[in-house]
Amino acid sequence: MIDVKEKILSPYNVMKVREDFPILSQKVNNHPLVYFDNAATTQKPKQVINKLTEYYTEMNSNVHRGVHCLSEKATRAFEETREKARAFLNAENTRQVIFTKGTTDGINLVAASYGGMVLKPGDEVMISTLEHHSNIVPWQMICEKTGAVLKIIPISDSGEIMLDEYESMFTDKTKIVSVAHISNSLGTINPIKEMIATAHKYGAIVVIDGAQAGPHLTIDVQDLDADFYAVSSHKFYGPTGAGILYGKEDLLEAMPPYQGGGEMIKSVSFAKTVYNDLPFKFEAGTPNIADTIAMGTTIDYLFDIRKSNIKEYEDELLEYGTNKLNEIGDIRIIGTAKNKASIISFLIKDFHPYDCGSLLDQMGIAVRTGMHCTEPLMQRFGIPGTIRASFGLYNTKEEIDKMIEGIYKVKKMLS
Amino acid sequence: MNETAINNKSIQEIENELIEDFSTFDNWTDKYEYIIDLGKNLPLIDPKYKIDEYKVTGCQSQVWLRPEFKDGRVYYFADSDAIITKGLIALLIKVLSGQKPEDVVNSDMAFIDKIGMREHLSPTRSNGLVSMISYMKNYAKSFLNKN
């Protein structure tokens, strides 16, 4: 057990941060909640929860439309969030920042609009074995529609993308590469900067599924030279139903609108519709105003918290958790990449993950079990799924100790 | 055939017995150990029937369920790769197997809530109990329609 005093002295004060998250102080099945399902969704700080209340009590109104005070207030807050989102991804300007429902929505937009525009029969789209279904299915759909072919980059037994194989897969038909920055199932941080450079060498553009990177890494789309980058607010401590899609401006300019109606229109007559400018061209209908504005508050919160050594702290949790799990014996960790985010997928003996997860839940420990929407990846490892413990900025070593205790109990009960 | 062969007790009677059994457990560990034992001990399905035709969708673990209709009663055989799921099916089988199809169709299975397994009833894909019950009822219904 770690000494509490030691924590107060450490530059990152997790106990103070925990006070921002009211949900963490509740009991589940008569045990204090241990929330290790952060890769699925993260909890929200009170600052963000308060922002939602503030929006609905003080400024609820439609954006970009009204001349009245509330509408201007809401529009200002909404567009200020776009600037925060720009800074969050380090985009060049706010025209490249499209508000979406989340990562899945962003990838679907790029697949349908950009994919629909460039893909011809026989063209190739490349994704990897470790992709989440959200970064598989939209590409399957557009490939089917256009006659393009989906190619799958293999991964090693440790869960790392095989870079030599990757490069050898390019042909003059390769138009799009779409990969996750971080694997939600394995925790692998993919070398996307190198992968993007390789793809550009062959004339392909690269889409990054940044769902898991949002909470763990500082993202810099310019440094990465990413063509598109999608994130979900709810994965980085913001509300659900909000997200950001970054795109290079020339690509976004060239792309046709994705959905019709609302803000994406400049003028409509029955003869012709003139589409609005970026980024509004891609924001059809009334957007998710409240959650988007609260996402801005989350970004402020993260910027503030990242002034301390949060990355080192999460790495420490990962190392501590991995070591403790390995000490138990009969544990198989799936995903042992050298460069990992604080996500650990594992199996206990040959027990089914569902059994383990159900019993851990009885002890107040929330882990994810199953295939984590990465069925092909589970097939790659020949397993029915995993137990996944994913740590966020409010988790502690004491909580990991509780999970370890829980696992001993699970072993005893299922043996 | 196993204990599901003939069931002279009504669904309600078996449910009441189970509620009574569970009321003696004073913590979750005993309850789950009982479920796990049920799962381990019941010989459930003939492996040759572990095929897609008998697969129950909507379960986080894999579940196979096969009905048989004999002498006016419906019998169920099932299996799962997860032991808790298997124990839960064993519970359902205890209650519904060997009953008249109309009784199966009309049962409300309220005992699951009463024995404190409500969390397994949530109608989400991560959970198979709701699916399994509806499969069992649908099989019973199809036997009813045939007669």
Interface residues (C-beta under 8 A of the other chain):
Chain A: N29 F351 H352 Y354 D355 S358 L359 D361 Q362 T369 G370 P384 G385 K409 M413 L414
Chain B: W28 T29 Y32 E33 I36 Q60 S61 Q62 D81 A82 I83 I84 T85 E119 H120 S126
